[in-house]
Amino acid sequence: MALTGNWVRVAAIDEIAAGSALGVTVGDLNLAIYHLDDGRVFCTDNICTHAFALLTDGWMEGTTIECPLHAGQFDVCTGKGLGAPIEEDLKSFPVRVEGGEIMVEIAN
Ligand code: FES
């Protein structure tokens, strides 16, 4: 993956159908990239904060992703947990799309 400062290219927008999510790894990070129906793109940690499950193995509808393990839900735009059993929000990462390439800012 090409590194530009703290911005990392994670995928091409064409790799993620609108209304779906893609799991990627950047170093030790497991990230979920969300491509909303309205074209916006967001990124959060992909590992559920409740126990160990990859959110991209779950179900996305609108701006909500549902964990496949215990059905906890998060807002993909903010990482905010949306009720039990989730007690901790997901970390979210800034995203920009340039020339069809999705870039995520990873803090050092
Ligand atoms: S591991 Fe995700 S809701 Fe339990």
Backbone and ligand atoms as CSV (ligand in chain L), in Angstrom:
chain,resi,resn,atom,element,x,y,z
A,1,MET,N,N,0.833,-1.196,0.000
A,1,MET,CA,C,0.000,0.000,0.000
A,1,MET,C,C,0.872,1.252,0.000
A,2,ALA,N,N,0.447,2.224,-0.777
A,2,ALA,CA,C,1.227,3.442,-0.887
A,2,ALA,C,C,0.982,4.338,0.321
A,3,LEU,N,N,2.031,4.849,0.876
A,3,LEU,CA,C,1.921,5.745,2.022
A,3,LEU,C,C,2.202,7.171,1.586
A,4,THR,N,N,1.327,8.096,1.977
A,4,THR,CA,C,1.533,9.511,1.714
A,4,THR,C,C,1.309,10.236,3.023
A,5,GLY,N,N,2.381,10.561,3.727
A,5,GLY,CA,C,2.209,11.090,5.067
A,5,GLY,C,C,1.509,10.037,5.910
A,6,ASN,N,N,0.427,10.443,6.604
A,6,ASN,CA,C,-0.348,9.472,7.372
A,6,ASN,C,C,-1.534,8.934,6.597
A,7,TRP,N,N,-1.656,9.357,5.335
A,7,TRP,CA,C,-2.784,8.898,4.522
A,7,TRP,C,C,-2.370,7.630,3.787
A,8,VAL,N,N,-3.181,6.599,3.929
A,8,VAL,CA,C,-2.873,5.295,3.341
A,8,VAL,C,C,-3.969,4.938,2.345
A,9,ARG,N,N,-3.553,4.538,1.153
A,9,ARG,CA,C,-4.538,4.055,0.182
A,9,ARG,C,C,-4.988,2.664,0.621
A,10,VAL,N,N,-6.293,2.465,0.749
A,10,VAL,CA,C,-6.785,1.183,1.238
A,10,VAL,C,C,-7.541,0.384,0.188
A,11,ALA,N,N,-8.121,1.046,-0.795
A,11,ALA,CA,C,-8.909,0.339,-1.808
A,11,ALA,C,C,-9.306,1.326,-2.896
A,12,ALA,N,N,-9.745,0.792,-4.016
A,12,ALA,CA,C,-10.386,1.621,-5.042
A,12,ALA,C,C,-11.877,1.648,-4.745
A,13,ILE,N,N,-12.503,2.774,-5.004
A,13,ILE,CA,C,-13.938,2.889,-4.727
A,13,ILE,C,C,-14.719,1.827,-5.495
A,14,ASP,N,N,-14.231,1.442,-6.666
A,14,ASP,CA,C,-14.925,0.443,-7.481
A,14,ASP,C,C,-14.918,-0.943,-6.838
A,15,GLU,N,N,-14.054,-1.156,-5.838
A,15,GLU,CA,C,-13.984,-2.477,-5.200
A,15,GLU,C,C,-15.089,-2.688,-4.183
A,16,ILE,N,N,-15.799,-1.608,-3.810
A,16,ILE,CA,C,-16.826,-1.708,-2.772
A,16,ILE,C,C,-18.149,-1.238,-3.359
A,17,ALA,N,N,-19.065,-2.144,-3.565
A,17,ALA,CA,C,-20.373,-1.766,-4.115
A,17,ALA,C,C,-21.059,-0.802,-3.155
A,18,ALA,N,N,-21.798,0.155,-3.703
A,18,ALA,CA,C,-22.552,1.079,-2.846
A,18,ALA,C,C,-23.487,0.269,-1.946
A,19,GLY,N,N,-23.514,0.656,-0.674
A,19,GLY,CA,C,-24.359,-0.051,0.282
A,19,GLY,C,C,-23.680,-1.236,0.923
A,20,SER,N,N,-22.348,-1.328,0.749
A,20,SER,CA,C,-21.644,-2.462,1.359
A,20,SER,C,C,-20.331,-2.008,1.982
A,21,ALA,N,N,-19.659,-2.960,2.622
A,21,ALA,CA,C,-18.436,-2.661,3.353
A,21,ALA,C,C,-17.348,-3.650,2.969
A,22,LEU,N,N,-16.103,-3.223,3.160
A,22,LEU,CA,C,-14.950,-4.063,2.848
A,22,LEU,C,C,-13.986,-4.026,4.032
A,23,GLY,N,N,-13.476,-5.167,4.431
A,23,GLY,CA,C,-12.465,-5.231,5.466
A,23,GLY,C,C,-11.080,-5.160,4.849
A,24,VAL,N,N,-10.200,-4.328,5.422
A,24,VAL,CA,C,-8.818,-4.232,4.958
A,24,VAL,C,C,-7.904,-4.229,6.179
A,25,THR,N,N,-6.657,-4.592,5.966
A,25,THR,CA,C,-5.687,-4.476,7.041
A,25,THR,C,C,-4.632,-3.455,6.637
A,26,VAL,N,N,-4.244,-2.642,7.604
A,26,VAL,CA,C,-3.164,-1.663,7.431
A,26,VAL,C,C,-2.239,-1.855,8.618
A,27,GLY,N,N,-1.092,-2.457,8.397
A,27,GLY,CA,C,-0.233,-2.789,9.521
A,27,GLY,C,C,-0.978,-3.721,10.465
A,28,ASP,N,N,-1.062,-3.333,11.734
A,28,ASP,CA,C,-1.760,-4.150,12.733
A,28,ASP,C,C,-3.257,-3.842,12.811
A,29,LEU,N,N,-3.702,-2.888,12.030
A,29,LEU,CA,C,-5.106,-2.455,12.123
A,29,LEU,C,C,-6.008,-3.276,11.214
A,30,ASN,N,N,-7.158,-3.653,11.742
A,30,ASN,CA,C,-8.245,-4.209,10.923
A,30,ASN,C,C,-9.264,-3.101,10.751
A,31,LEU,N,N,-9.451,-2.670,9.520
A,31,LEU,CA,C,-10.343,-1.542,9.255
A,31,LEU,C,C,-11.524,-1.986,8.406
A,32,ALA,N,N,-12.649,-1.336,8.642
A,32,ALA,CA,C,-13.833,-1.526,7.804
A,32,ALA,C,C,-14.039,-0.254,6.999
A,33,ILE,N,N,-14.171,-0.410,5.679
A,33,ILE,CA,C,-14.439,0.721,4.798
A,33,ILE,C,C,-15.885,0.585,4.338
A,34,TYR,N,N,-16.669,1.630,4.545
A,34,TYR,CA,C,-18.094,1.592,4.225
A,34,TYR,C,C,-18.371,2.529,3.049
A,35,HIS,N,N,-19.044,2.016,2.034
A,35,HIS,CA,C,-19.448,2.823,0.876
A,35,HIS,C,C,-20.974,2.926,0.927
A,36,LEU,N,N,-21.462,4.082,1.324
A,36,LEU,CA,C,-22.906,4.245,1.499
A,36,LEU,C,C,-23.617,4.369,0.156
A,37,ASP,N,N,-24.915,4.136,0.203
A,37,ASP,CA,C,-25.736,4.254,-1.006
A,37,ASP,C,C,-25.653,5.644,-1.621
A,38,ASP,N,N,-25.459,6.671,-0.762
A,38,ASP,CA,C,-25.396,8.039,-1.288
A,38,ASP,C,C,-23.988,8.423,-1.754
A,39,GLY,N,N,-23.047,7.469,-1.741
A,39,GLY,CA,C,-21.715,7.702,-2.264
A,39,GLY,C,C,-20.672,8.057,-1.225
A,40,ARG,N,N,-21.117,8.419,-0.011
A,40,ARG,CA,C,-20.133,8.772,1.012
A,40,ARG,C,C,-19.371,7.539,1.469
A,41,VAL,N,N,-18.143,7.767,1.941
A,41,VAL,CA,C,-17.277,6.668,2.377
A,41,VAL,C,C,-16.794,6.970,3.794
A,42,PHE,N,N,-16.834,5.960,4.647
A,42,PHE,CA,C,-16.392,6.098,6.038
A,42,PHE,C,C,-15.512,4.909,6.405
A,43,CYS,N,N,-14.769,5.084,7.504
A,43,CYS,CA,C,-13.872,4.020,7.963
A,43,CYS,C,C,-13.911,3.951,9.490
A,44,THR,N,N,-14.008,2.733,10.003
A,44,THR,CA,C,-13.880,2.505,11.443
A,44,THR,C,C,-13.011,1.268,11.652
A,45,ASP,N,N,-12.663,1.024,12.921
A,45,ASP,CA,C,-12.122,-0.289,13.265
A,45,ASP,C,C,-13.110,-1.341,12.800
A,46,ASN,N,N,-12.583,-2.493,12.391
A,46,ASN,CA,C,-13.467,-3.564,11.918
A,46,ASN,C,C,-13.774,-4.573,13.021
A,47,ILE,N,N,-13.070,-4.499,14.136
A,47,ILE,CA,C,-13.277,-5.465,15.218
A,47,ILE,C,C,-14.287,-4.900,16.209
A,48,CYS,N,N,-15.335,-5.648,16.454
A,48,CYS,CA,C,-16.390,-5.230,17.378
A,48,CYS,C,C,-15.786,-4.924,18.743
A,49,THR,N,N,-16.334,-3.915,19.416
A,49,THR,CA,C,-15.825,-3.549,20.740
A,49,THR,C,C,-16.410,-4.439,21.843
A,50,HIS,N,N,-17.347,-5.304,21.509
A,50,HIS,CA,C,-17.996,-6.151,22.517
A,50,HIS,C,C,-17.206,-7.429,22.760
A,51,ALA,N,N,-16.851,-8.125,21.701
A,51,ALA,CA,C,-16.024,-9.329,21.777
A,51,ALA,C,C,-15.300,-9.389,20.449
A,52,PHE,N,N,-14.811,-10.568,20.034
A,52,PHE,CA,C,-14.061,-10.572,18.776
A,52,PHE,C,C,-14.931,-11.036,17.624
A,53,ALA,N,N,-15.245,-10.107,16.755
A,53,ALA,CA,C,-15.926,-10.420,15.500
A,53,ALA,C,C,-15.594,-9.312,14.517
A,54,LEU,N,N,-15.531,-9.669,13.250
A,54,LEU,CA,C,-15.316,-8.666,12.207
A,54,LEU,C,C,-16.667,-8.130,11.748
A,55,LEU,N,N,-16.815,-6.830,11.847
A,55,LEU,CA,C,-18.101,-6.228,11.489
A,55,LEU,C,C,-18.421,-6.424,10.020
A,56,THR,N,N,-17.395,-6.514,9.182
A,56,THR,CA,C,-17.659,-6.714,7.757
A,56,THR,C,C,-18.165,-8.124,7.464
A,57,ASP,N,N,-18.189,-9.002,8.482
A,57,ASP,CA,C,-18.875,-10.297,8.328
A,57,ASP,C,C,-20.350,-10.176,8.701
A,58,GLY,N,N,-20.745,-8.989,9.163
A,58,GLY,CA,C,-22.127,-8.764,9.572
A,58,GLY,C,C,-22.952,-8.171,8.440
A,59,TRP,N,N,-23.916,-7.309,8.833
A,59,TRP,CA,C,-24.884,-6.806,7.869
A,59,TRP,C,C,-24.925,-5.299,7.942
A,60,MET,N,N,-24.918,-4.661,6.777
A,60,MET,CA,C,-24.966,-3.205,6.708
A,60,MET,C,C,-26.287,-2.791,6.082
A,61,GLU,N,N,-26.925,-1.818,6.723
A,61,GLU,CA,C,-28.153,-1.274,6.150
A,61,GLU,C,C,-28.153,0.225,6.405
A,62,GLY,N,N,-28.189,1.001,5.349
A,62,GLY,CA,C,-28.115,2.456,5.497
A,62,GLY,C,C,-26.792,2.836,6.136
A,63,THR,N,N,-26.853,3.505,7.287
A,63,THR,CA,C,-25.632,3.925,7.975
A,63,THR,C,C,-25.343,3.059,9.203
A,64,THR,N,N,-25.951,1.875,9.263
A,64,THR,CA,C,-25.785,0.992,10.417
A,64,THR,C,C,-25.133,-0.313,9.998
A,65,ILE,N,N,-24.170,-0.767,10.811
A,65,ILE,CA,C,-23.597,-2.101,10.607
A,65,ILE,C,C,-23.945,-2.931,11.839
A,66,GLU,N,N,-24.339,-4.173,11.586
A,66,GLU,CA,C,-24.721,-5.077,12.675
A,66,GLU,C,C,-23.691,-6.187,12.790
A,67,CYS,N,N,-23.197,-6.360,14.012
A,67,CYS,CA,C,-22.194,-7.386,14.279
A,67,CYS,C,C,-22.798,-8.785,14.072
A,68,PRO,N,N,-22.017,-9.687,13.462
A,68,PRO,CA,C,-22.554,-11.025,13.196
A,68,PRO,C,C,-22.652,-11.892,14.444
A,69,LEU,N,N,-21.971,-11.491,15.547
A,69,LEU,CA,C,-21.891,-12.408,16.693
A,69,LEU,C,C,-23.068,-12.252,17.671
A,70,HIS,N,N,-23.323,-11.006,18.129
A,70,HIS,CA,C,-24.423,-10.802,19.086
A,70,HIS,C,C,-25.352,-9.681,18.640
A,71,ALA,N,N,-25.276,-9.318,17.366
A,71,ALA,CA,C,-26.208,-8.350,16.771
A,71,ALA,C,C,-26.075,-6.937,17.339
A,72,GLY,N,N,-24.927,-6.598,17.953
A,72,GLY,CA,C,-24.668,-5.212,18.327
A,72,GLY,C,C,-24.591,-4.351,17.073
A,73,GLN,N,N,-24.997,-3.081,17.212
A,73,GLN,CA,C,-25.019,-2.207,16.040
A,73,GLN,C,C,-24.199,-0.941,16.272
A,74,PHE,N,N,-23.640,-0.437,15.183
A,74,PHE,CA,C,-22.847,0.795,15.206
A,74,PHE,C,C,-23.277,1.693,14.052
A,75,ASP,N,N,-23.142,3.011,14.289
A,75,ASP,CA,C,-23.286,3.993,13.215
A,75,ASP,C,C,-21.959,4.038,12.466
A,76,VAL,N,N,-21.974,3.711,11.181
A,76,VAL,CA,C,-20.713,3.637,10.438
A,76,VAL,C,C,-20.112,5.017,10.190
A,77,CYS,N,N,-20.926,6.083,10.267
A,77,CYS,CA,C,-20.416,7.433,10.013
A,77,CYS,C,C,-19.572,7.940,11.176
A,78,THR,N,N,-19.885,7.481,12.385
A,78,THR,CA,C,-19.222,8.009,13.579
A,78,THR,C,C,-18.541,6.932,14.417
A,79,GLY,N,N,-18.903,5.673,14.214
A,79,GLY,CA,C,-18.407,4.589,15.057
A,79,GLY,C,C,-19.200,4.416,16.336
A,80,LYS,N,N,-20.218,5.237,16.523
A,80,LYS,CA,C,-20.973,5.208,17.781
A,80,LYS,C,C,-21.754,3.905,17.939
A,81,GLY,N,N,-21.641,3.312,19.129
A,81,GLY,CA,C,-22.435,2.134,19.438
A,81,GLY,C,C,-23.890,2.521,19.624
A,82,LEU,N,N,-24.792,1.641,19.158
A,82,LEU,CA,C,-26.220,1.980,19.135
A,82,LEU,C,C,-27.013,1.106,20.106
A,83,GLY,N,N,-26.474,0.935,21.313
A,83,GLY,CA,C,-27.237,0.215,22.327
A,83,GLY,C,C,-26.650,-1.136,22.659
A,84,ALA,N,N,-27.287,-1.817,23.625
A,84,ALA,CA,C,-26.800,-3.103,24.121
A,84,ALA,C,C,-26.679,-4.117,22.984
A,85,PRO,N,N,-25.644,-4.983,23.056
A,85,PRO,CA,C,-24.680,-5.130,24.143
A,85,PRO,C,C,-23.446,-4.237,23.994
A,86,ILE,N,N,-23.491,-3.245,23.110
A,86,ILE,CA,C,-22.306,-2.426,22.850
A,86,ILE,C,C,-22.156,-1.354,23.929
A,87,GLU,N,N,-20.994,-1.314,24.565
A,87,GLU,CA,C,-20.738,-0.310,25.607
A,87,GLU,C,C,-19.639,0.664,25.210
A,88,GLU,N,N,-18.938,0.352,24.123
A,88,GLU,CA,C,-17.811,1.192,23.701
A,88,GLU,C,C,-17.931,1.460,22.204
A,89,ASP,N,N,-17.723,2.723,21.829
A,89,ASP,CA,C,-17.796,3.081,20.413
A,89,ASP,C,C,-16.586,2.539,19.658
A,90,LEU,N,N,-16.742,2.425,18.348
A,90,LEU,CA,C,-15.616,2.073,17.479
A,90,LEU,C,C,-14.771,3.313,17.231
A,91,LYS,N,N,-13.475,3.115,17.060
A,91,LYS,CA,C,-12.629,4.223,16.599
A,91,LYS,C,C,-12.949,4.455,15.131
A,92,SER,N,N,-13.071,5.726,14.761
A,92,SER,CA,C,-13.283,6.032,13.347
A,92,SER,C,C,-12.089,6.807,12.805
A,93,PHE,N,N,-11.913,6.749,11.515
A,93,PHE,CA,C,-10.745,7.323,10.855
A,93,PHE,C,C,-11.202,8.252,9.729
A,94,PRO,N,N,-10.492,9.388,9.541
A,94,PRO,CA,C,-10.821,10.277,8.419
A,94,PRO,C,C,-10.585,9.574,7.081
A,95,VAL,N,N,-11.465,9.876,6.130
A,95,VAL,CA,C,-11.402,9.262,4.804
A,95,VAL,C,C,-11.464,10.352,3.751
A,96,ARG,N,N,-10.740,10.163,2.679
A,96,ARG,CA,C,-10.967,10.997,1.502
A,96,ARG,C,C,-10.861,10.101,0.272
A,97,VAL,N,N,-11.543,10.503,-0.795
A,97,VAL,CA,C,-11.525,9.743,-2.042
A,97,VAL,C,C,-10.938,10.647,-3.111
A,98,GLU,N,N,-9.874,10.192,-3.738
A,98,GLU,CA,C,-9.186,10.992,-4.754
A,98,GLU,C,C,-8.969,10.124,-5.986
A,99,GLY,N,N,-9.527,10.570,-7.106
A,99,GLY,CA,C,-9.330,9.836,-8.355
A,99,GLY,C,C,-9.778,8.386,-8.248
A,100,GLY,N,N,-10.821,8.158,-7.485
A,100,GLY,CA,C,-11.352,6.806,-7.349
A,100,GLY,C,C,-10.621,5.952,-6.336
A,101,GLU,N,N,-9.618,6.523,-5.649
A,101,GLU,CA,C,-8.868,5.780,-4.641
A,101,GLU,C,C,-9.296,6.240,-3.243
A,102,ILE,N,N,-9.543,5.276,-2.370
A,102,ILE,CA,C,-9.948,5.603,-0.997
A,102,ILE,C,C,-8.695,5.674,-0.133
A,103,MET,N,N,-8.555,6.810,0.563
A,103,MET,CA,C,-7.416,7.053,1.442
A,103,MET,C,C,-7.932,7.196,2.871
A,104,VAL,N,N,-7.211,6.610,3.796
A,104,VAL,CA,C,-7.569,6.695,5.217
A,104,VAL,C,C,-6.390,7.286,5.969
A,105,GLU,N,N,-6.687,8.215,6.911
A,105,GLU,CA,C,-5.625,8.815,7.711
A,105,GLU,C,C,-5.406,7.982,8.970
A,106,ILE,N,N,-4.216,7.474,9.081
A,106,ILE,CA,C,-3.828,6.648,10.230
A,106,ILE,C,C,-2.925,7.490,11.116
A,107,ALA,N,N,-3.319,7.686,12.364
A,107,ALA,CA,C,-2.483,8.463,13.280
A,107,ALA,C,C,-1.212,7.694,13.598
A,108,ASN,N,N,-0.115,8.423,13.751
A,108,ASN,CA,C,1.153,7.766,14.117
A,108,ASN,C,C,1.118,7.392,15.585
L,1,FES,S1,S,-18.996,-9.395,19.411
L,1,FES,FE1,FE,-20.105,-7.863,18.407
L,1,FES,S2,S,-21.969,-7.699,19.499
L,1,FES,FE2,FE,-20.828,-9.208,20.579
